Amino acid sequence: MKETLQSEAEQHDTLQRPHHEQQKRAIRRVGLLDRVALHVGVALVAWSRRPRAVQIHECRADQLQQQRDTLVRELAAERMYYLGPAQR
């Protein structure tokens, strides 16, 4: 039995209320402004939780050194390709 029985006092109180108060309220839809605010809020939270990879000066210097070394090796390889073996 899924229905509950009302006590006599509750039944009497229900009878005295106007009919429009007994009806269920209509469900309101969420407005456009509320939906936009929700999407903006979620986007801000996602943006604020992005990974922050701040490079330390030494790490950046190491990267530049590695890039420079790579360029030097590539230039040396091109010289050997175009000029042939070194003359003795």
KELUMVO-214032 format. One record per atom (N, C-alpha, C): residue number from 1; atom name; x, y, z. Coordinates in steps of 0.02 Angstrom, whole numbers, plus 32768, in hexadecimal, padded with zeros to 4 digits. Example, Ala and Ser with C-alpha at 12.3 -4.5 7.8 and 13.67 -1.06 7.14 Angstrom:
BEGIN
[1; "N"; [8294; 7EE4; 8186]];
[1; "CA"; [8267; 7F1F; 8186]];
[1; "C"; [8294; 7F5B; 8186]];
[2; "N"; [8282; 7F90; 8162]];
[2; "CA"; [82AC; 7FCB; 8165]];
[2; "C"; [8285; 8002; 818A]];
REM end
This chain:
BEGIN
[1; "N"; [802A; 7FC6; 8000]];
[1; "CA"; [8000; 8000; 8000]];
[1; "C"; [802D; 803E; 8000]];
[2; "N"; [802B; 8064; 7FCB]];
[2; "CA"; [8057; 809D; 7FC4]];
[2; "C"; [8039; 80DE; 7FDD]];
[3; "N"; [7FFA; 80DE; 7FEB]];
[3; "CA"; [7FD9; 811B; 8002]];
[3; "C"; [7FDA; 811D; 804E]];
[4; "N"; [7FE0; 8159; 8068]];
[4; "CA"; [7FDC; 8161; 80B1]];
[4; "C"; [7F99; 8180; 80C3]];
[5; "N"; [7F80; 816B; 80FA]];
[5; "CA"; [7F3F; 8186; 8110]];
[5; "C"; [7F4A; 81C5; 8139]];
[6; "N"; [7F20; 81F6; 812D]];
[6; "CA"; [7F25; 8234; 8152]];
[6; "C"; [7EFD; 8230; 8192]];
[7; "N"; [7F17; 8251; 81C4]];
[7; "CA"; [7EF2; 8253; 8203]];
[7; "C"; [7EB5; 8281; 81FA]];
[8; "N"; [7E8A; 827F; 822A]];
[8; "CA"; [7E4B; 82A6; 8225]];
[8; "C"; [7E5B; 82F1; 8225]];
[9; "N"; [7E8E; 8307; 824A]];
[9; "CA"; [7EA0; 834E; 824D]];
[9; "C"; [7EBC; 8365; 8209]];
[10; "N"; [7EE4; 833B; 81EA]];
[10; "CA"; [7F00; 834C; 81A8]];
[10; "C"; [7ECA; 834F; 8173]];
[11; "N"; [7E99; 8322; 8177]];
[11; "CA"; [7E62; 8322; 8147]];
[11; "C"; [7E39; 8362; 814F]];
[12; "N"; [7E2D; 8375; 818D]];
[12; "CA"; [7E06; 83B1; 819A]];
[12; "C"; [7E2A; 83EF; 8180]];
[13; "N"; [7E6E; 83F1; 818B]];
[13; "CA"; [7E96; 842A; 8174]];
[13; "C"; [7E97; 842D; 8127]];
[14; "N"; [7E99; 83F4; 8107]];
[14; "CA"; [7E99; 83F1; 80BE]];
[14; "C"; [7E57; 840A; 80A2]];
[15; "N"; [7E21; 83FC; 80C4]];
[15; "CA"; [7DE0; 8411; 80AB]];
[15; "C"; [7DD7; 845D; 80B0]];
[16; "N"; [7DF8; 847D; 80E0]];
[16; "CA"; [7DF0; 84C5; 80E9]];
[16; "C"; [7E1A; 84EE; 80B9]];
[17; "N"; [7E4E; 84D1; 809C]];
[17; "CA"; [7E79; 84F7; 806E]];
[17; "C"; [7E55; 8502; 802B]];
[18; "N"; [7E63; 853A; 800C]];
[18; "CA"; [7E47; 8545; 7FCA]];
[18; "C"; [7E64; 8512; 7F98]];
[19; "N"; [7E3E; 8507; 7F64]];
[19; "CA"; [7E50; 84D4; 7F33]];
[19; "C"; [7E92; 84E5; 7F0F]];
[20; "N"; [7E9F; 8525; 7F01]];
[20; "CA"; [7EDB; 8537; 7EDB]];
[20; "C"; [7F1B; 852A; 7F04]];
[21; "N"; [7F17; 852B; 7F46]];
[21; "CA"; [7F52; 851C; 7F6F]];
[21; "C"; [7F62; 84D2; 7F6F]];
[22; "N"; [7F30; 84A9; 7F64]];
[22; "CA"; [7F3B; 8461; 7F65]];
[22; "C"; [7F5C; 8448; 7F25]];
[23; "N"; [7F54; 846D; 7EEF]];
[23; "CA"; [7F72; 8457; 7EB0]];
[23; "C"; [7FBD; 845E; 7EB3]];
[24; "N"; [7FDE; 8433; 7E8F]];
[24; "CA"; [8027; 8436; 7E8D]];
[24; "C"; [803C; 8472; 7E64]];
[25; "N"; [8072; 8490; 7E77]];
[25; "CA"; [808C; 84C9; 7E52]];
[25; "C"; [80AB; 84B1; 7E11]];
[26; "N"; [80A5; 84D8; 7DDE]];
[26; "CA"; [80C3; 84C8; 7D9E]];
[26; "C"; [810F; 84CE; 7DA3]];
[27; "N"; [8132; 84A2; 7D83]];
[27; "CA"; [817B; 84A2; 7D85]];
[27; "C"; [8193; 84DA; 7D57]];
[28; "N"; [81BC; 8505; 7D71]];
[28; "CA"; [81D7; 853C; 7D4A]];
[28; "C"; [8213; 8525; 7D23]];
[29; "N"; [8218; 853A; 7CE5]];
[29; "CA"; [8253; 852D; 7CBC]];
[29; "C"; [828A; 855D; 7CCE]];
[30; "N"; [82C7; 8548; 7CC4]];
[30; "CA"; [8300; 8572; 7CD2]];
[30; "C"; [8307; 85A4; 7C99]];
[31; "N"; [830F; 85E3; 7CA9]];
[31; "CA"; [8314; 8618; 7C77]];
[31; "C"; [8356; 8618; 7C53]];
[32; "N"; [8358; 863C; 7C1C]];
[32; "CA"; [8394; 8641; 7BF3]];
[32; "C"; [83CE; 865F; 7C1A]];
[33; "N"; [83C1; 8693; 7C40]];
[33; "CA"; [83F5; 86B3; 7C67]];
[33; "C"; [8413; 8683; 7C9B]];
[34; "N"; [83E9; 865B; 7CBA]];
[34; "CA"; [8402; 862A; 7CEA]];
[34; "C"; [842E; 85F5; 7CC9]];
[35; "N"; [8419; 85DF; 7C8E]];
[35; "CA"; [8441; 85AD; 7C6A]];
[35; "C"; [8484; 85CA; 7C55]];
[36; "N"; [8484; 8608; 7C3D]];
[36; "CA"; [84C4; 8628; 7C29]];
[36; "C"; [84F1; 862F; 7C66]];
[37; "N"; [84D4; 8645; 7C9E]];
[37; "CA"; [84FC; 864D; 7CDB]];
[37; "C"; [851A; 860B; 7CF2]];
[38; "N"; [84F4; 85D5; 7CEC]];
[38; "CA"; [850E; 8593; 7CFE]];
[38; "C"; [8548; 857F; 7CD1]];
[39; "N"; [8540; 8588; 7C90]];
[39; "CA"; [8576; 8576; 7C62]];
[39; "C"; [85B5; 85A0; 7C6D]];
[40; "N"; [85AC; 85E0; 7C79]];
[40; "CA"; [85E5; 860B; 7C87]];
[40; "C"; [8607; 85F6; 7CC7]];
[41; "N"; [85E1; 85E6; 7CFA]];
[41; "CA"; [85FE; 85D0; 7D39]];
[41; "C"; [8625; 858F; 7D32]];
[42; "N"; [8609; 8560; 7D0D]];
[42; "CA"; [862D; 8520; 7D03]];
[42; "C"; [866C; 852C; 7CDB]];
[43; "N"; [8669; 8557; 7CA8]];
[43; "CA"; [86A5; 8566; 7C80]];
[43; "C"; [86DA; 8588; 7CAB]];
[44; "N"; [86C7; 85B5; 7CD7]];
[44; "CA"; [86F8; 85D5; 7D03]];
[44; "C"; [8719; 85A4; 7D33]];
[45; "N"; [86F2; 8576; 7D4D]];
[45; "CA"; [870E; 8544; 7D7A]];
[45; "C"; [873F; 8517; 7D54]];
[46; "N"; [872B; 8502; 7D18]];
[46; "CA"; [8758; 84D8; 7CF0]];
[46; "C"; [8797; 84FD; 7CDE]];
[47; "N"; [8791; 853D; 7CCD]];
[47; "CA"; [87CC; 8565; 7CBB]];
[47; "C"; [87F9; 856F; 7CF7]];
[48; "N"; [87DD; 8579; 7D32]];
[48; "CA"; [8806; 8585; 7D6D]];
[48; "C"; [882B; 8546; 7D84]];
[49; "N"; [8812; 850C; 7D70]];
[49; "CA"; [8833; 84CD; 7D84]];
[49; "C"; [8862; 84B2; 7D4F]];
[50; "N"; [8873; 84DA; 7D1D]];
[50; "CA"; [88A0; 84C3; 7CE9]];
[50; "C"; [88E6; 84B9; 7D07]];
[51; "N"; [890D; 848D; 7CE9]];
[51; "CA"; [8950; 8484; 7D03]];
[51; "C"; [897B; 84C1; 7CF6]];
[52; "N"; [89A1; 84D3; 7D27]];
[52; "CA"; [89CC; 850E; 7D20]];
[52; "C"; [8A14; 84F6; 7D1E]];
[53; "N"; [8A30; 84F5; 7CE2]];
[53; "CA"; [8A75; 84DF; 7CD9]];
[53; "C"; [8AA1; 851D; 7CD3]];
[54; "N"; [8AB6; 8538; 7D0B]];
[54; "CA"; [8AE1; 8572; 7D0B]];
[54; "C"; [8B29; 8559; 7D05]];
[55; "N"; [8B4B; 8571; 7CD2]];
[55; "CA"; [8B90; 855A; 7CC8]];
[55; "C"; [8BC0; 8581; 7CF4]];
[56; "N"; [8BEC; 855D; 7D12]];
[56; "CA"; [8C20; 857B; 7D3A]];
[56; "C"; [8C56; 8594; 7D0B]];
[57; "N"; [8C78; 85C8; 7D1D]];
[57; "CA"; [8CAB; 85E6; 7CF2]];
[57; "C"; [8CE0; 85B3; 7CDD]];
[58; "N"; [8CF4; 8588; 7D0B]];
[58; "CA"; [8D28; 8557; 7CFA]];
[58; "C"; [8D0E; 8525; 7CC7]];
[59; "N"; [8CCF; 8511; 7CCE]];
[59; "CA"; [8CB2; 84E2; 7C9E]];
[59; "C"; [8CAF; 8501; 7C59]];
[60; "N"; [8C9B; 8540; 7C55]];
[60; "CA"; [8C98; 8562; 7C15]];
[60; "C"; [8CDE; 8569; 7BF7]];
[61; "N"; [8D0F; 8578; 7C21]];
[61; "CA"; [8D54; 857E; 7C09]];
[61; "C"; [8D6C; 853B; 7BEE]];
[62; "N"; [8D5B; 8504; 7C10]];
[62; "CA"; [8D6E; 84C2; 7BF9]];
[62; "C"; [8D4E; 84B2; 7BB5]];
[63; "N"; [8D0F; 84C5; 7BAD]];
[63; "CA"; [8CED; 84BA; 7B6D]];
[63; "C"; [8D0F; 84E1; 7B35]];
[64; "N"; [8D21; 851E; 7B43]];
[64; "CA"; [8D43; 8547; 7B10]];
[64; "C"; [8D86; 8529; 7AFE]];
[65; "N"; [8DAA; 8511; 7B30]];
[65; "CA"; [8DEC; 84F2; 7B24]];
[65; "C"; [8DE4; 84B3; 7AF9]];
[66; "N"; [8DB1; 848B; 7B08]];
[66; "CA"; [8DA4; 844E; 7AE1]];
[66; "C"; [8D92; 8460; 7A99]];
[67; "N"; [8D6A; 8493; 7A90]];
[67; "CA"; [8D58; 84A8; 7A4C]];
[67; "C"; [8D95; 84C0; 7A26]];
[68; "N"; [8DC0; 84E6; 7A48]];
[68; "CA"; [8DFD; 84FF; 7A27]];
[68; "C"; [8E2B; 84C5; 7A14]];
[69; "N"; [8E32; 8495; 7A41]];
[69; "CA"; [8E5C; 845A; 7A32]];
[69; "C"; [8E40; 8432; 79F7]];
[70; "N"; [8DFF; 842C; 79F5]];
[70; "CA"; [8DDF; 8408; 79BD]];
[70; "C"; [8DED; 842C; 797B]];
[71; "N"; [8DE7; 846E; 797A]];
[71; "CA"; [8DF5; 8494; 793E]];
[71; "C"; [8E3D; 848D; 7928]];
[72; "N"; [8E6B; 848E; 7958]];
[72; "CA"; [8EB2; 8486; 7948]];
[72; "C"; [8EBF; 8442; 7928]];
[73; "N"; [8EA2; 840D; 7944]];
[73; "CA"; [8EAA; 83CA; 7928]];
[73; "C"; [8E8D; 83C5; 78E2]];
[74; "N"; [8E51; 83E4; 78D8]];
[74; "CA"; [8E32; 83E3; 7896]];
[74; "C"; [8E5C; 8408; 7862]];
[75; "N"; [8E77; 8441; 7875]];
[75; "CA"; [8EA2; 8467; 7847]];
[75; "C"; [8EE2; 8440; 7837]];
[76; "N"; [8EFE; 841E; 7868]];
[76; "CA"; [8F3B; 83F6; 785C]];
[76; "C"; [8F2B; 83BD; 782D]];
[77; "N"; [8EF0; 839E; 7835]];
[77; "CA"; [8EDC; 8367; 7809]];
[77; "C"; [8ED1; 8380; 77C2]];
[78; "N"; [8EB4; 83BB; 77BA]];
[78; "CA"; [8EAA; 83D7; 7777]];
[78; "C"; [8EEC; 83E8; 7756]];
[79; "N"; [8F1B; 8404; 777C]];
[79; "CA"; [8F5E; 8413; 7760]];
[79; "C"; [8F7F; 83D4; 7747]];
[80; "N"; [8F7A; 839F; 776E]];
[80; "CA"; [8F9A; 8360; 7759]];
[80; "C"; [8F78; 8345; 771B]];
[81; "N"; [8F38; 834E; 7716]];
[81; "CA"; [8F13; 8334; 76DC]];
[81; "C"; [8F26; 835B; 769D]];
[82; "N"; [8F29; 839D; 76A1]];
[82; "CA"; [8F37; 83C6; 7666]];
[82; "C"; [8F82; 83CB; 7655]];
[83; "N"; [8FAC; 83CC; 7686]];
[83; "CA"; [8FF4; 83D5; 7679]];
[83; "C"; [9019; 8392; 7675]];
[84; "N"; [8FFA; 835D; 7689]];
[84; "CA"; [901C; 831C; 7689]];
[84; "C"; [9047; 8316; 76C6]];
[85; "N"; [906D; 82E0; 76C9]];
[85; "CA"; [9099; 82D6; 7703]];
[85; "C"; [90CD; 830E; 7707]];
[86; "N"; [90E2; 831D; 7743]];
[86; "CA"; [9113; 8351; 774D]];
[86; "C"; [9154; 833E; 772D]];
[87; "N"; [9176; 836F; 770D]];
[87; "CA"; [91B6; 8363; 76EB]];
[87; "C"; [91EE; 8367; 771E]];
[88; "N"; [921E; 833B; 7716]];
[88; "CA"; [9256; 833B; 7744]];
[88; "C"; [9294; 8353; 7723]];
REM end
